[in-house]
Amino acid sequence: MNQDNNENKLNIELGEEIAEGIYSNLAIISHSNSEFVIDFIKIMPGMPKAKVKSRILMTPEHAKRLLSALQDNINKYEANHGKVKDIEAQGIPLSFGGPTGEA
């Protein structure tokens, strides 16, 4: 029985560069019949352009698992820290306001 437990374990390695993470304040999700594509973007106030910082591709089954895992973690977070505010309900503009400029 102990051997079965060792065979079911997965050793996951997290490199230093990935461990730093990438900040994102916008995600755009698209899909086909065989995959979901999630583009993570960082929008800066007053900037007319934004770059995709990371793109994740996954099967519909994995996307559904991600949805479930996110919902479970949001529920746990809200149980400890209170309800997360819905940004859309607050009427916060996507552009963040402020001056615009060109680079």
Protein Blocks (a to p, Z undefined) as FASTA:
>chain_A
ZZmmmmmpccddddfklmnopadfbdcddddfkbccdddddddehiabdcdfbdcdddfk
lmmmmmmmmmmmmmmmmmmnopaddfklnopafklgajdddZZ
